[in-house]
Amino acid sequence: ANSYNVPAVWTADAVGPARVLARLREVGLTSLGEDADFYGAAVALGDGEVRLLDLANAYATLARGGVYRPVVAVKAATGKDGRPLALPRGEPRRVLDEADAWIITDVLADRAARIAAVGECNGLELPFPVEVKTGTSKGFRDNLTVGFTPDVTVGVWVGNFDGSPMEGVSGVSSAGPLFHDAMVAAARGRPARGFDRPAGMIDEAE
C-alpha cells in the first residue's frame, strides 16, 4: 500500500525471483524476457520494462478475481459484404486464487494503509471505492498510477518521450491527478460498488 521497497525486495528474495517472474508472466507481462538472474530480487520493484497496456491488464486480472483475459482492441468488425467477421478470442484462464486476488485488492483499496506514504487530499482520493497503486521509476523517468473498480481499469503513464528524467515528481503527484480524472470519467453512469468477499474467508479476530 505504501510502496515500501525493502519489504518487497525481502519478499521477492525469500520467495525466489524465478517464482515472482513466472507469476508476472502469467498475468501477461511477457516483455520480461530475460531470465530471473538478470532481474534478481529487484523484479519486485519493477526492474524490467513492460507496456502500460500489459500492466493495466495485469491489474484487470486482479479486478476479475484472478482470471486473466487477453486484451481485445476490436469488439466487432464486418466485411465489405456487411457480414460479421470472426475475430480471434483468447480464452480466459485462472492465474491467481480468488481469495489471494481479493486480499491484494483489499490492500490496494485501503486508504488508511497508504496515508503514511502519500498523505491525504491527493489524486488517489475518489468518491467511490477504488483499488490503486502508484510507481516511480529510477531517476524519475516514469511515473505510473494504475487502479481499478469491479468494472473499470485505468492505467496512466507520465514521462518524457525522449526518456529524459523529470524533476522531483512521483506517481502520486503527476500521474495521480490524471488517473483521478480518467477514473471518474470512466466510472460515470456506473453504480459505485466494491468487491464481493469470497465465501469462506474469515478475519483473525473472528
Buried (B, 14 or more C-beta within 10 A) or exposed (E): BEBEEEEBBEEBBEEEBEEBBEBBBBBBBEBBEEEBEBBBBBBBBBBBEBBEEBBBBBBBBBBBBBBBBEEEEEEEEEEEEEEEEEEEEEEEEBBBEBBEBBBBBBEBBEBEEBEEEBEEEBBBEBEEEBBBBBBBBEEBBBBBBBBBBBEBBBBBBBBEEEEEBBEEBBBBBBBBBBBBEBBBEBBEEEEEEBBEEBEEEEEEEE
